Amino acid sequence: MYRPLYWFGAGAQPLLNPSLSLANPPTWSGNTATITLKHYTWSNGSPVTTADVMFWINMLQGPEGGSDRLRRSTTAFP
């Protein structure tokens, strides 16, 4: 997956750029965030799903998942 859920940067400002983000801005209910994906498809035409996103996140977080460099480049939080 090359496009991040949320793309930050609008010119010189560190703001959420909704036009480049894979997901719509989150909605909040207390401490719970709800994230809805925009309608993107893979090169074969099948839709990108939440299962695809969770697979990618789990792959990066797993003990054998991805390189440290890749993990650092796609993680917004330390």
N, CA, C and O atoms as a Tinker XYZ file with bonds, in Angstrom:
   312  protein
     1  N      0.853000   -1.157000    0.000000    73     2
     2  CA     0.000000    0.000000    0.000000    64     1     3
     3  C      0.909000    1.232000    0.000000    63     2     4     5
     4  O      1.770000    1.377000    0.868000    81     3
     5  N      0.716000    2.083000   -0.944000    73     3     6
     6  CA     1.587000    3.237000   -1.077000    64     5     7
     7  C      0.962000    4.520000   -0.566000    63     6     8     9
     8  O      1.674000    5.420000   -0.120000    81     7
     9  N     -0.323000    4.616000   -0.623000    73     7    10
    10  CA    -0.995000    5.832000   -0.162000    64     9    11
    11  C     -1.340000    5.665000    1.316000    63    10    12    13
    12  O     -1.957000    4.667000    1.689000    81    11
    13  N     -0.954000    6.622000    2.167000    73    11    14
    14  CA    -1.257000    6.494000    3.599000    64    13    15
    15  C     -2.725000    6.788000    3.906000    63    14    16    17
    16  O     -3.419000    7.458000    3.141000    81    15
    17  N     -3.174000    6.268000    5.045000    73    15    18
    18  CA    -4.534000    6.597000    5.482000    64    17    19
    19  C     -4.713000    8.097000    5.534000    63    18    20    21
    20  O     -5.706000    8.634000    5.042000    81    19
    21  N     -3.737000    8.776000    6.137000    73    19    22
    22  CA    -3.792000   10.236000    6.247000    64    21    23
    23  C     -2.493000   10.833000    5.760000    63    22    24    25
    24  O     -1.409000   10.472000    6.220000    81    23
    25  N     -2.619000   11.740000    4.836000    73    23    26
    26  CA    -1.473000   12.426000    4.248000    64    25    27
    27  C     -1.432000   13.813000    4.855000    63    26    28    29
    28  O     -2.397000   14.571000    4.765000    81    27
    29  N     -0.300000   14.143000    5.479000    73    27    30
    30  CA    -0.156000   15.455000    6.102000    64    29    31
    31  C      0.747000   16.321000    5.248000    63    30    32    33
    32  O      1.771000   15.870000    4.736000    81    31
    33  N      0.353000   17.552000    5.108000    73    31    34
    34  CA     1.115000   18.525000    4.351000    64    33    35
    35  C      0.261000   19.138000    3.266000    63    34    36    37
    36  O     -0.151000   18.468000    2.319000    81    35
    37  N      0.009000   20.399000    3.416000    73    35    38
    38  CA    -0.710000   21.176000    2.410000    64    37    39
    39  C      0.162000   22.377000    2.105000    63    38    40    41
    40  O      0.059000   23.419000    2.752000    81    39
    41  N      1.022000   22.216000    1.111000    73    39    42
    42  CA     2.003000   23.262000    0.849000    64    41    43
    43  C      3.027000   23.268000    1.966000    63    42    44    45
    44  O      3.631000   22.237000    2.261000    81    43
    45  N      3.229000   24.418000    2.590000    73    43    46
    46  CA     4.194000   24.532000    3.679000    64    45    47
    47  C      3.558000   24.288000    5.049000    63    46    48    49
    48  O      4.238000   24.393000    6.070000    81    47
    49  N      2.267000   23.964000    5.084000    73    47    50
    50  CA     1.561000   23.782000    6.351000    64    49    51
    51  C      1.440000   22.291000    6.705000    63    50    52    53
    52  O      1.141000   21.476000    5.832000    81    51
    53  N      1.671000   21.926000    7.976000    73    51    54
    54  CA     1.549000   20.521000    8.394000    64    53    55
    55  C      0.105000   20.139000    8.729000    63    54    56    57
    56  O     -0.179000   19.677000    9.834000    81    55
    57  N     -0.799000   20.333000    7.775000    73    55    58
    58  CA    -2.212000   20.057000    7.980000    64    57    59
    59  C     -2.616000   18.797000    7.221000    63    58    60    61
    60  O     -1.947000   18.395000    6.269000    81    59
    61  N     -3.707000   18.181000    7.646000    73    59    62
    62  CA    -4.256000   17.021000    6.951000    64    61    63
    63  C     -4.628000   17.418000    5.528000    63    62    64    65
    64  O     -5.319000   18.413000    5.309000    81    63
    65  N     -4.166000   16.636000    4.571000    73    63    66
    66  CA    -4.492000   16.882000    3.172000    64    65    67
    67  C     -5.500000   15.820000    2.740000    63    66    68    69
    68  O     -5.101000   14.727000    2.339000    81    67
    69  N     -6.805000   16.120000    2.814000    73    67    70
    70  CA    -7.821000   15.115000    2.529000    64    69    71
    71  C     -7.806000   14.612000    1.093000    63    70    72    73
    72  O     -8.205000   13.474000    0.846000    81    71
    73  N     -7.362000   15.417000    0.143000    73    71    74
    74  CA    -7.380000   14.975000   -1.253000    64    73    75
    75  C     -6.362000   13.874000   -1.523000    63    74    76    77
    76  O     -6.538000   13.112000   -2.474000    81    75
    77  N     -5.297000   13.759000   -0.716000    73    75    78
    78  CA    -4.282000   12.722000   -0.907000    64    77    79
    79  C     -4.427000   11.560000    0.071000    63    78    80    81
    80  O     -3.714000   10.564000   -0.051000    81    79
    81  N     -5.332000   11.668000    1.033000    73    79    82
    82  CA    -5.501000   10.637000    2.057000    64    81    83
    83  C     -6.396000    9.506000    1.561000    63    82    84    85
    84  O     -7.338000    9.737000    0.803000    81    83
    85  N     -6.094000    8.281000    1.993000    73    83    86
    86  CA    -6.891000    7.104000    1.637000    64    85    87
    87  C     -8.206000    7.067000    2.408000    63    86    88    89
    88  O     -9.173000    6.453000    1.958000    81    87
    89  N     -8.245000    7.718000    3.563000    73    87    90
    90  CA    -9.441000    7.702000    4.410000    64    89    91
    91  C    -10.014000    9.111000    4.565000    63    90    92    93
    92  O     -9.314000   10.112000    4.413000    81    91
    93  N    -11.300000    9.151000    4.872000    73    91    94
    94  CA   -11.943000   10.414000    5.225000    64    93    95
    95  C    -11.467000   10.832000    6.612000    63    94    96    97
    96  O    -10.996000    9.987000    7.373000    81    95
    97  N    -11.577000   12.106000    6.959000    73    95    98
    98  CA   -11.195000   12.520000    8.314000    64    97    99
    99  C    -11.952000   11.704000    9.357000    63    98   100   101
   100  O    -13.126000   11.388000    9.166000    81    99
   101  N    -11.285000   11.362000   10.462000    73    99   102
   102  CA   -11.943000   10.526000   11.480000    64   101   103
   103  C    -13.058000   11.277000   12.192000    63   102   104   105
   104  O    -13.039000   12.503000   12.299000    81   103
   105  N    -14.026000   10.512000   12.674000    73   103   106
   106  CA   -15.050000   11.071000   13.560000    64   105   107
   107  C    -14.779000   10.505000   14.938000    63   106   108   109
   108  O    -14.364000    9.354000   15.069000    81   107
   109  N    -15.009000   11.302000   15.960000    73   107   110
   110  CA   -14.670000   10.920000   17.326000    64   109   111
   111  C    -15.909000   10.780000   18.189000    63   110   112   113
   112  O    -16.856000   11.558000   18.074000    81   111
   113  N    -15.888000    9.776000   19.055000    73   111   114
   114  CA   -16.897000    9.582000   20.086000    64   113   115
   115  C    -16.145000    9.209000   21.352000    63   114   116   117
   116  O    -15.804000    8.045000   21.565000    81   115
   117  N    -15.890000   10.202000   22.184000    73   115   118
   118  CA   -15.055000    9.975000   23.363000    64   117   119
   119  C    -13.638000    9.648000   22.926000    63   118   120   121
   120  O    -13.010000   10.433000   22.216000    81   119
   121  N    -13.124000    8.481000   23.348000    73   119   122
   122  CA   -11.774000    8.061000   22.984000    64   121   123
   123  C    -11.744000    7.156000   21.754000    63   122   124   125
   124  O    -10.694000    6.609000   21.418000    81   123
   125  N    -12.878000    6.991000   21.083000    73   123   126
   126  CA   -12.964000    6.095000   19.940000    64   125   127
   127  C    -13.006000    6.890000   18.641000    63   126   128   129
   128  O    -13.818000    7.801000   18.480000    81   127
   129  N    -12.125000    6.534000   17.725000    73   127   130
   130  CA   -12.113000    7.160000   16.403000    64   129   131
   131  C    -12.693000    6.185000   15.397000    63   130   132   133
   132  O    -12.352000    5.003000   15.402000    81   131
   133  N    -13.567000    6.678000   14.537000    73   131   134
   134  CA   -14.107000    5.876000   13.451000    64   133   135
   135  C    -13.502000    6.392000   12.155000    63   134   136   137
   136  O    -13.588000    7.579000   11.839000    81   135
   137  N    -12.886000    5.474000   11.408000    73   135   138
   138  CA   -12.221000    5.835000   10.160000    64   137   139
   139  C    -12.942000    5.139000    9.011000    63   138   140   141
   140  O    -13.117000    3.920000    9.027000    81   139
   141  N    -13.354000    5.910000    8.026000    73   139   142
   142  CA   -13.983000    5.331000    6.839000    64   141   143
   143  C    -13.062000    5.554000    5.639000    63   142   144   145
   144  O    -12.516000    6.638000    5.433000    81   143
   145  N    -12.915000    4.486000    4.859000    73   143   146
   146  CA   -12.053000    4.559000    3.686000    64   145   147
   147  C    -12.789000    5.211000    2.526000    63   146   148   149
   148  O    -14.005000    5.081000    2.390000    81   147
   149  N    -12.029000    5.915000    1.694000    73   147   150
   150  CA   -12.585000    6.419000    0.442000    64   149   151
   151  C    -12.647000    5.249000   -0.537000    63   150   152   153
   152  O    -12.119000    4.174000   -0.254000    81   151
   153  N    -13.277000    5.451000   -1.665000    73   151   154
   154  CA   -13.457000    4.386000   -2.647000    64   153   155
   155  C    -12.244000    4.311000   -3.575000    63   154   156   157
   156  O    -12.212000    4.946000   -4.629000    81   155
   157  N    -11.242000    3.521000   -3.161000    73   155   158
   158  CA   -10.065000    3.269000   -3.986000    64   157   159
   159  C    -10.077000    1.814000   -4.404000    63   158   160   161
   160  O    -10.658000    0.965000   -3.729000    81   159
   161  N     -9.420000    1.529000   -5.539000    73   159   162
   162  CA    -9.347000    0.154000   -6.012000    64   161   163
   163  C     -7.891000   -0.219000   -6.290000    63   162   164   165
   164  O     -7.039000    0.635000   -6.534000    81   163
   165  N     -7.640000   -1.535000   -6.242000    73   163   166
   166  CA    -6.341000   -2.081000   -6.616000    64   165   167
   167  C     -6.230000   -2.061000   -8.133000    63   166   168   169
   168  O     -7.207000   -1.768000   -8.822000    81   167
   169  N     -5.069000   -2.364000   -8.652000    73   167   170
   170  CA    -4.859000   -2.336000  -10.103000    64   169   171
   171  C     -5.750000   -3.342000  -10.840000    63   170   172   173
   172  O     -6.006000   -3.189000  -12.034000    81   171
   173  N     -6.228000   -4.384000  -10.114000    73   171   174
   174  CA    -7.113000   -5.360000  -10.757000    64   173   175
   175  C     -8.590000   -4.963000  -10.663000    63   174   176   177
   176  O     -9.462000   -5.702000  -11.120000    81   175
   177  N     -8.870000   -3.796000  -10.069000    73   175   178
   178  CA   -10.239000   -3.297000   -9.982000    64   177   179
   179  C    -10.974000   -3.639000   -8.701000    63   178   180   181
   180  O    -12.063000   -3.116000   -8.464000    81   179
   181  N    -10.405000   -4.514000   -7.856000    73   179   182
   182  CA   -11.088000   -4.848000   -6.595000    64   181   183
   183  C    -10.893000   -3.717000   -5.591000    63   182   184   185
   184  O     -9.846000   -3.070000   -5.584000    81   183
   185  N    -11.891000   -3.473000   -4.746000    73   183   186
   186  CA   -11.807000   -2.347000   -3.811000    64   185   187
   187  C    -10.786000   -2.577000   -2.696000    63   186   188   189
   188  O    -10.570000   -3.706000   -2.256000    81   187
   189  N    -10.167000   -1.489000   -2.252000    73   187   190
   190  CA    -9.313000   -1.532000   -1.053000    64   189   191
   191  C    -10.253000   -1.595000    0.137000    63   190   192   193
   192  O    -11.172000   -0.784000    0.253000    81   191
   193  N    -10.024000   -2.563000    1.028000    73   191   194
   194  CA   -10.919000   -2.774000    2.166000    64   193   195
   195  C    -10.193000   -2.548000    3.487000    63   194   196   197
   196  O     -8.972000   -2.399000    3.531000    81   195
   197  N    -10.969000   -2.528000    4.550000    73   195   198
   198  CA   -10.364000   -2.406000    5.877000    64   197   199
   199  C     -9.476000   -3.608000    6.176000    63   198   200   201
   200  O     -8.482000   -3.474000    6.889000    81   199
   201  N     -9.815000   -4.775000    5.647000    73   199   202
   202  CA    -8.972000   -5.959000    5.846000    64   201   203
   203  C     -7.593000   -5.750000    5.207000    63   202   204   205
   204  O     -6.586000   -6.200000    5.755000    81   203
   205  N     -7.540000   -5.077000    4.064000    73   203   206
   206  CA    -6.257000   -4.768000    3.423000    64   205   207
   207  C     -5.422000   -3.843000    4.301000    63   206   208   209
   208  O     -4.220000   -4.050000    4.465000    81   207
   209  N     -6.057000   -2.835000    4.859000    73   207   210
   210  CA    -5.356000   -1.888000    5.730000    64   209   211
   211  C     -4.844000   -2.596000    6.983000    63   210   212   213
   212  O     -3.698000   -2.394000    7.383000    81   211
   213  N     -5.687000   -3.426000    7.604000    73   211   214
   214  CA    -5.265000   -4.139000    8.818000    64   213   215
   215  C     -4.139000   -5.137000    8.515000    63   214   216   217
   216  O     -3.244000   -5.319000    9.340000    81   215
   217  N     -4.172000   -5.772000    7.363000    73   215   218
   218  CA    -3.088000   -6.670000    6.975000    64   217   219
   219  C     -1.772000   -5.906000    6.933000    63   218   220   221
   220  O     -0.761000   -6.374000    7.458000    81   219
   221  N     -1.783000   -4.731000    6.310000    73   219   222
   222  CA    -0.582000   -3.904000    6.190000    64   221   223
   223  C     -0.073000   -3.469000    7.570000    63   222   224   225
   224  O      1.123000   -3.553000    7.851000    81   223
   225  N     -0.983000   -3.006000    8.422000    73   223   226
   226  CA    -0.590000   -2.562000    9.766000    64   225   227
   227  C     -0.023000   -3.733000   10.569000    63   226   228   229
   228  O      1.014000   -3.595000   11.216000    81   227
   229  N     -0.694000   -4.876000   10.530000    73   227   230
   230  CA    -0.211000   -6.050000   11.266000    64   229   231
   231  C      1.121000   -6.542000   10.729000    63   230   232   233
   232  O      1.964000   -7.000000   11.499000    81   231
   233  N      1.323000   -6.456000    9.428000    73   231   234
   234  CA     2.590000   -6.862000    8.842000    64   233   235
   235  C      3.729000   -5.985000    9.359000    63   234   236   237
   236  O      4.821000   -6.480000    9.637000    81   235
   237  N      3.474000   -4.697000    9.486000    73   235   238
   238  CA     4.502000   -3.786000    9.981000    64   237   239
   239  C      4.768000   -3.957000   11.467000    63   238   240   241
   240  O      5.897000   -3.759000   11.915000    81   239
   241  N      3.754000   -4.319000   12.238000    73   239   242
   242  CA     3.903000   -4.421000   13.687000    64   241   243
   243  C      4.405000   -5.772000   14.146000    63   242   244   245
   244  O      4.905000   -5.890000   15.265000    81   243
   245  N      4.287000   -6.798000   13.315000    73   243   246
   246  CA     4.680000   -8.142000   13.709000    64   245   247
   247  C      6.171000   -8.249000   13.946000    63   246   248   249
   248  O      6.936000   -7.416000   13.461000    81   247
   249  N      6.605000   -9.284000   14.701000    73   247   250
   250  CA     8.024000   -9.436000   15.027000    64   249   251
   251  C      8.884000   -9.633000   13.786000    63   250   252   253
   252  O     10.057000   -9.259000   13.792000    81   251
   253  N      8.342000  -10.202000   12.737000    73   251   254
   254  CA     9.081000  -10.399000   11.496000    64   253   255
   255  C      8.602000   -9.456000   10.409000    63   254   256   257
   256  O      9.006000   -9.574000    9.252000    81   255
   257  N      7.745000   -8.525000   10.778000    73   255   258
   258  CA     7.065000   -7.721000    9.772000    64   257   259
   259  C      7.809000   -6.501000    9.310000    63   258   260   261
   260  O      7.924000   -5.521000   10.046000    81   259
   261  N      8.315000   -6.548000    8.103000    73   259   262
   262  CA     8.920000   -5.370000    7.499000    64   261   263
   263  C     10.231000   -4.974000    8.146000    63   262   264   265
   264  O     10.601000   -5.482000    9.205000    81   263
   265  N     10.912000   -4.080000    7.506000    73   263   266
   266  CA    12.180000   -3.608000    8.046000    64   265   267
   267  C     11.929000   -2.466000    9.019000    63   266   268   269
   268  O     10.877000   -1.827000    8.981000    81   267
   269  N     12.891000   -2.217000    9.881000    73   267   270
   270  CA    12.774000   -1.091000   10.808000    64   269   271
   271  C     12.648000    0.219000   10.040000    63   270   272   273
   272  O     11.909000    1.115000   10.450000    81   271
   273  N     13.363000    0.331000    8.936000    73   271   274
   274  CA    13.304000    1.558000    8.152000    64   273   275
   275  C     11.902000    1.768000    7.586000    63   274   276   277
   276  O     11.375000    2.879000    7.634000    81   275
   277  N     11.295000    0.709000    7.051000    73   275   278
   278  CA     9.939000    0.814000    6.530000    64   277   279
   279  C      8.964000    1.141000    7.639000    63   278   280   281
   280  O      8.075000    1.973000    7.460000    81   279
   281  N      9.120000    0.498000    8.778000    73   279   282
   282  CA     8.220000    0.737000    9.910000    64   281   283
   283  C      8.308000    2.201000   10.347000    63   282   284   285
   284  O      7.283000    2.827000   10.613000    81   283
   285  N      9.515000    2.747000   10.423000    73   283   286
   286  CA     9.677000    4.140000   10.843000    64   285   287
   287  C      9.096000    5.099000    9.801000    63   286   288   289
   288  O      8.551000    6.144000   10.159000    81   287
   289  N      9.210000    4.752000    8.518000    73   287   290
   290  CA     8.752000    5.672000    7.479000    64   289   291
   291  C      7.239000    5.723000    7.366000    63   290   292   293
   292  O      6.711000    6.674000    6.789000    81   291
   293  N      6.507000    4.724000    7.901000    73   291   294
   294  CA     5.067000    4.709000    7.754000    64   293   295
   295  C      4.334000    4.892000    9.067000    63   294   296   297
   296  O      3.109000    4.783000    9.105000    81   295
   297  N      5.057000    5.169000   10.150000    73   295   298
   298  CA     4.453000    5.329000   11.457000    64   297   299
   299  C      4.457000    6.789000   11.862000    63   298   300   301
   300  O      5.499000    7.444000   11.851000    81   299
   301  N      3.288000    7.293000   12.220000    73   299   302
   302  CA     3.186000    8.705000   12.601000    64   301   303
   303  C      3.596000    8.930000   14.045000    63   302   304   305
   304  O      3.948000   10.049000   14.419000    81   303
   305  N      3.555000    7.884000   14.862000    73   303   306
   306  CA     3.853000    8.036000   16.275000    64   305   307
   307  C      5.090000    7.220000   16.633000    63   306   308   309
   308  O      5.301000    6.145000   16.073000    81   307
   309  N      5.922000    7.723000   17.571000    73   307   310
   310  CA     7.128000    6.972000   17.959000    64   309   311
   311  C      6.792000    5.680000   18.662000    63   310   312
   312  O      7.693000    4.936000   19.051000    81   311
